[in-house]
Each structure stands twice: as structure tokens, then as C-alpha cells.
Amino acid sequence: MTEDNDVLALWIDNLRSTGSTPDSINTRVIALRALLKRTGASFVTITRHQLIRDLARDLAPSTRVNYKSLYHTFFTWMQDEQLRGDNPGARLPRTQTVKTEPNPVTTKQIEKVLASGIYAKTRMQVLLYAYQGFRCVEIAAVSSTSIDWDERRIQSREAKGGYIVWRPIHPIVWAELQKWRDVDGWLFPSPTRPGRHVTTNNVSRVISEAFTRAGIVGHTAHDLRAWFATELIDAGVPTIVASKAMRHQDLQSIDKYALVRETTIAEAMLQLPTITVPERSGRKRAA
């Protein structure tokens, strides 16, 4: 186990040198430690077949893709560092994924969860997700220094791909933030990690549990971000503006979040040129 810890320590330093966020590093380390626990192997002895059996577990398609990517990246790094002579993650089976349409919550569902008696911190997290389009990792890292009280802007920290930017604060979020003006430090400090903020998983779990208690089923916290994208597109906001609001670095990414509603499609279809369809074609029937 000591040898595995040494490998992980070296890999963590490697990730830090590339600019990976603490939460991102922690998530990967937890996943790799869990892999060793499930297989009973070490990083040096684990085999390709053990990785395949691990990926064959009952996992959501997107989770399986993430694990496969992690295993490939980690063991490629081990091979490059000459910590292993082979790479068990190099030829893992191709993972099949089924593309599904976005599943945004509804406006009524957001109102329902906000009125369900949730704590002030949970309410703030829901609003940051819905009205700022923040991800869990960005919400967890909000601090007093993330907020520009003069310009009414908020900084996205620990964003995906290291894309850290300032964005305007929505009036509803701004009104709620007034209750937090005296906070110095993290808005959501960790109860178990002194000096650090809550984890990404904590934000996701807390919101998802709030949904469940409010009787909202079939949705996760991330569906609030889908609501943000869907409502912007449905309101006629240009795709490039909606994409920038979500802090995407390409226009294609928003397709995973924005649901084009049937009513919107129906309205678009009404813009097609109108033609007159004759009652009869005019052709005589054959005798």
C-alpha cells in the first residue's frame, strides 16, 4: 500500500504541475483508490482484464466513459514514468454511449424546491446553478473574493478546463447574495476539511436530496444548468451568447444542455412558406 501511496503522491504532483484543480485531483484519487479496493490489486500488478471487469460493472454510460478515460490516462502516465513496463489501460474495449436529449428541470420545479424549506446555503446553491449556470465545482469554490460588489460580477473558479472568468450576476442571485455580504472566505466552507470549501459531490448531493424531499423525481442538480441553457435558447438568445454565459469554449457543448422544446420547433415550422394544396390532383383515374 505504501508503494501505491508513493505512486499517487507523484501523480498528484504531476497533476498540480498541469494546473488541475484540487477538487479534480481529489475526485481522481478517490476513484483510483476505490479501483484498488475493488480489485485487491496494486497499481503495479493490476491487469488489463481486471480493468475490463471493473468497467463491466453496472455503471451509467457516461460514468463508464469517465472511468475508462481515467484508467487510460493514469496508466499511460505510469508507463511514461517507467513505473510499469506495460500499459493495462491502453487497449480497453470501446465504450458505447447512448446520446439522450437534455433533461432540464421546469421553472415550477425550481420554485417548488425553493419553497420546500431548504436551508439558506442550499437555496443559494440552487440559485447559482439555475441563474448563473454554474457547475457544482464552481459553486463549491465561491468565496467572498469571488464577488465584485461594485460591478455586480461573480468569478467562476475551478471551472472546467481552467476557464476562469467573471460574469454578471443575475438580479435574483444578487438579491440573495446581500445576505452574504459579511461572509469572509468560502460561502460554503467544509465541515470536515478546515480551511477548505465543500466538495463538488457535496453540492450535487445536497441539491439532489433537496429535489427528492420536494417530490421532484428524475432530475439531478446538473439539470438546473440545463434549465439555464434551455431558457436562454428558448428566449431567442443567440447561441454564441448562451454558450459564453455557460463558459463553454466551443459552440457544440451547449447542445448537451439546451433542450429545444416542441413548442419552439412548432413555431419554427410555422415560418415555412405556405402553399395551397389542391383538393384533387387533376389526374383522371384509369378506366
C-alpha positions as CSV (number, residue, x, y, z in Angstrom):
1,M,0.0,0.0,0.0
2,T,2.9,2.3,0.7
3,E,4.1,1.9,-2.8
4,D,0.7,2.8,-4.1
5,N,0.7,5.9,-2.0
6,D,4.0,6.9,-3.4
7,V,2.8,6.5,-6.9
8,L,-0.3,8.6,-6.1
9,A,1.8,11.3,-4.5
10,L,4.0,11.5,-7.6
11,W,0.9,11.6,-9.9
12,I,-0.7,14.3,-7.7
13,D,2.4,16.5,-8.2
14,N,2.2,15.8,-11.9
15,L,-1.5,16.9,-12.0
16,R,-0.7,20.0,-9.9
17,S,2.0,21.0,-12.4
18,T,-0.5,20.9,-15.2
19,G,-2.9,23.2,-13.3
20,S,-5.6,20.7,-12.3
21,T,-7.8,21.9,-9.6
22,P,-7.8,20.4,-6.0
23,D,-11.3,19.1,-6.4
24,S,-10.5,17.5,-9.8
25,I,-7.4,15.8,-8.3
26,N,-9.3,14.6,-5.3
27,T,-12.0,13.1,-7.4
28,R,-9.5,11.1,-9.5
29,V,-7.5,9.9,-6.4
30,I,-10.7,8.7,-4.8
31,A,-11.7,6.8,-8.0
32,L,-8.2,5.1,-8.2
33,R,-8.2,4.1,-4.5
34,A,-11.6,2.6,-5.0
35,L,-10.3,0.7,-8.0
36,L,-7.6,-0.9,-5.9
37,K,-10.1,-1.8,-3.2
38,R,-12.4,-3.4,-5.6
39,T,-9.7,-5.5,-7.4
40,G,-7.4,-6.2,-4.5
41,A,-4.5,-5.3,-6.8
42,S,-1.8,-2.6,-6.8
43,F,-1.0,-0.1,-9.4
44,V,2.0,-2.2,-10.4
45,T,0.2,-5.5,-10.6
46,I,-3.3,-4.7,-11.9
47,T,-4.0,-6.2,-15.3
48,R,-6.0,-5.2,-18.3
49,H,-8.5,-7.9,-17.6
50,Q,-9.1,-6.6,-14.2
51,L,-9.7,-3.1,-15.6
52,I,-12.2,-4.6,-18.1
53,R,-14.1,-6.5,-15.4
54,D,-14.2,-3.2,-13.4
55,L,-15.7,-1.3,-16.3
56,A,-18.2,-4.2,-16.8
57,R,-19.9,-3.2,-13.6
58,D,-23.4,-1.7,-13.6
59,L,-22.4,1.8,-14.4
60,A,-24.1,4.7,-16.2
61,P,-22.6,5.0,-19.8
62,S,-21.1,8.4,-19.0
63,T,-19.6,7.1,-15.8
64,R,-18.0,4.2,-17.7
65,V,-16.5,6.6,-20.2
66,N,-15.0,8.7,-17.4
67,Y,-13.5,5.7,-15.7
68,K,-12.1,4.4,-18.9
69,S,-10.5,7.7,-19.7
70,L,-9.1,7.9,-16.2
71,Y,-7.5,4.4,-16.4
72,H,-6.0,5.1,-19.8
73,T,-4.6,8.4,-18.7
74,F,-3.2,7.2,-15.3
75,F,-1.6,4.0,-16.6
76,T,-0.1,5.8,-19.6
77,W,1.5,8.2,-17.2
78,M,2.8,5.3,-15.2
79,Q,4.4,3.7,-18.3
80,D,5.9,7.0,-19.4
81,E,7.4,7.4,-15.9
82,Q,8.8,3.9,-16.2
83,L,6.8,2.8,-13.1
84,R,5.3,0.0,-15.3
85,G,6.7,-1.7,-18.3
86,D,3.2,-2.2,-19.9
87,N,0.0,-0.2,-20.0
88,P,-3.1,-2.1,-18.9
89,G,-5.3,0.9,-19.8
90,A,-4.1,1.2,-23.4
91,R,-6.4,-1.2,-25.2
92,L,-9.6,-1.2,-23.2
93,P,-12.9,-2.0,-25.1
94,R,-14.6,0.8,-26.8
95,T,-17.4,2.2,-24.6
96,Q,-20.8,2.5,-26.1
97,T,-22.8,5.6,-25.2
98,V,-26.4,6.5,-26.0
99,K,-27.0,10.1,-26.7
100,T,-30.0,11.4,-24.9
101,E,-31.8,14.8,-25.0
102,P,-31.1,17.3,-22.2
103,N,-33.4,16.9,-19.2
104,P,-33.9,20.4,-17.7
105,V,-36.0,20.9,-14.6
106,T,-39.0,23.2,-15.1
107,T,-39.4,26.7,-13.7
108,K,-42.2,25.4,-11.5
109,Q,-39.9,22.7,-10.1
110,I,-37.3,25.3,-9.2
111,E,-40.0,27.3,-7.4
112,K,-41.1,24.1,-5.7
113,V,-37.7,23.2,-4.3
114,L,-37.1,26.8,-3.2
115,A,-40.3,26.8,-1.3
116,S,-39.7,23.4,0.3
117,G,-38.0,24.7,3.4
118,I,-34.4,24.1,2.3
119,Y,-31.5,25.8,4.2
120,A,-30.2,29.2,3.1
121,K,-27.0,27.6,1.8
122,T,-28.9,25.1,-0.3
123,R,-31.1,27.9,-1.7
124,M,-28.0,29.9,-2.7
125,Q,-26.6,26.9,-4.4
126,V,-29.8,26.2,-6.3
127,L,-29.9,29.9,-7.5
128,L,-26.2,29.8,-8.5
129,Y,-26.9,26.7,-10.6
130,A,-30.1,27.9,-12.2
131,Y,-29.4,31.6,-12.7
132,Q,-25.7,31.7,-13.1
133,G,-25.4,28.4,-14.9
134,F,-22.6,27.4,-12.5
135,R,-21.4,23.8,-12.2
136,C,-21.1,22.1,-8.8
137,V,-17.3,22.6,-8.8
138,E,-17.8,26.3,-9.4
139,I,-20.5,26.7,-6.8
140,A,-18.4,24.9,-4.1
141,A,-15.5,27.3,-4.7
142,V,-17.4,30.6,-4.4
143,S,-15.9,32.9,-1.8
144,S,-16.1,36.5,-0.7
145,T,-13.3,37.3,-3.1
146,S,-15.3,35.7,-6.0
147,I,-17.8,38.6,-5.8
148,D,-17.3,42.0,-7.2
149,W,-19.8,44.0,-5.1
150,D,-19.1,47.2,-7.0
151,E,-19.6,45.9,-10.5
152,R,-22.1,43.2,-9.6
153,R,-20.0,40.4,-11.1
154,I,-19.1,36.9,-9.9
155,Q,-16.0,34.9,-10.7
156,S,-16.2,31.3,-11.9
157,R,-13.4,29.5,-10.1
158,E,-12.1,25.9,-10.6
159,A,-14.1,25.9,-13.8
160,K,-13.8,23.1,-16.3
161,G,-10.6,23.2,-18.3
162,G,-9.2,26.0,-16.0
163,Y,-11.5,28.5,-17.8
164,I,-11.8,31.2,-15.0
165,V,-13.8,34.3,-15.9
166,W,-16.1,37.0,-14.5
167,R,-19.8,37.0,-15.3
168,P,-22.6,39.4,-14.5
169,I,-24.8,38.5,-11.5
170,H,-28.5,37.9,-12.2
171,P,-30.8,40.2,-10.2
172,I,-32.3,37.2,-8.3
173,V,-28.9,35.9,-7.3
174,W,-27.8,39.5,-6.5
175,A,-30.7,40.0,-4.1
176,E,-30.0,36.7,-2.3
177,L,-26.3,37.5,-2.1
178,Q,-27.0,40.6,0.0
179,K,-27.5,38.2,3.0
180,W,-23.9,37.0,2.5
181,R,-22.1,40.4,2.4
182,D,-20.5,39.9,5.8
183,V,-19.0,36.5,4.9
184,D,-15.2,36.5,4.8
185,G,-13.9,33.4,3.0
186,W,-15.8,30.5,1.5
187,L,-19.5,30.8,1.1
188,F,-19.8,27.1,1.6
189,P,-16.9,26.0,4.0
190,S,-16.3,22.3,4.5
191,P,-17.4,21.0,7.9
192,T,-14.7,18.3,7.7
193,R,-11.8,20.0,5.9
194,P,-10.6,23.0,7.9
195,G,-9.8,26.0,5.7
196,R,-11.3,24.4,2.5
197,H,-14.7,24.6,0.8
198,V,-17.2,21.8,0.4
199,T,-16.6,19.2,-2.3
200,T,-18.2,19.1,-5.7
201,N,-20.0,15.9,-4.6
202,N,-21.4,17.6,-1.5
203,V,-23.1,20.3,-3.6
204,S,-24.5,17.8,-6.0
205,R,-25.8,15.5,-3.2
206,V,-27.3,18.3,-1.2
207,I,-29.3,19.7,-4.2
208,S,-30.3,16.2,-5.4
209,E,-31.6,15.3,-1.9
210,A,-33.5,18.6,-1.8
211,F,-35.2,17.6,-5.0
212,T,-36.2,14.3,-3.6
213,R,-37.6,15.8,-0.4
214,A,-39.6,18.3,-2.5
215,G,-41.1,15.4,-4.6
216,I,-39.1,16.2,-7.7
217,V,-38.0,12.9,-9.3
218,G,-36.0,12.1,-12.4
219,H,-33.6,15.1,-12.0
220,T,-30.1,15.7,-10.7
221,A,-28.5,19.0,-9.7
222,H,-27.0,19.4,-13.1
223,D,-30.4,19.6,-14.7
224,L,-30.6,23.1,-13.2
225,R,-27.8,24.1,-15.6
226,A,-29.8,22.5,-18.4
227,W,-32.7,24.8,-17.4
228,F,-30.3,27.8,-17.7
229,A,-29.3,26.9,-21.2
230,T,-32.8,25.8,-22.4
231,E,-34.4,29.0,-21.2
232,L,-31.8,31.2,-22.8
233,I,-32.1,29.5,-26.2
234,D,-35.9,29.4,-25.9
235,A,-35.9,33.2,-25.2
236,G,-34.1,33.7,-28.5
237,V,-30.7,34.4,-27.1
238,P,-28.1,33.8,-29.8
239,T,-26.3,30.5,-29.3
240,I,-22.9,32.2,-29.0
241,V,-24.1,34.4,-26.2
242,A,-25.7,31.4,-24.3
243,S,-22.5,29.4,-24.8
244,K,-20.4,32.2,-23.4
245,A,-22.8,32.6,-20.5
246,M,-22.2,28.9,-19.7
247,R,-18.4,29.4,-20.1
248,H,-18.1,26.9,-22.9
249,Q,-15.1,27.1,-25.1
250,D,-16.9,25.9,-28.2
251,L,-20.5,26.2,-29.5
252,Q,-21.1,22.5,-29.7
253,S,-21.0,21.9,-26.0
254,I,-24.3,23.7,-25.4
255,D,-26.1,21.0,-27.3
256,K,-25.8,18.7,-24.3
257,Y,-27.7,21.2,-22.1
258,A,-30.2,23.1,-24.2
259,L,-33.5,21.3,-25.0
260,V,-35.3,22.7,-28.0
261,R,-38.9,22.4,-26.9
262,E,-41.6,21.0,-29.2
263,T,-43.4,24.4,-29.0
264,T,-40.3,26.1,-30.2
265,I,-40.0,23.7,-33.1
266,A,-43.7,24.1,-33.9
267,E,-43.3,27.8,-34.0
268,A,-40.2,27.5,-36.3
269,M,-42.1,25.2,-38.6
270,L,-44.8,27.9,-39.0
271,Q,-42.2,30.1,-40.6
272,L,-42.0,27.7,-43.6
273,P,-43.6,29.1,-46.8
274,T,-47.3,28.5,-47.1
275,I,-48.5,26.7,-50.2
276,T,-52.0,25.8,-51.5
277,V,-52.7,22.1,-51.7
278,P,-55.4,21.3,-54.3
279,E,-58.2,19.1,-53.2
280,R,-57.6,16.9,-56.2
281,S,-54.5,16.4,-58.3
282,G,-56.5,16.8,-61.6
283,R,-55.3,13.5,-63.0
284,K,-58.1,11.2,-64.4
285,R,-58.4,7.8,-62.9
286,A,-57.6,4.9,-65.2
287,A,-60.6,3.2,-66.6
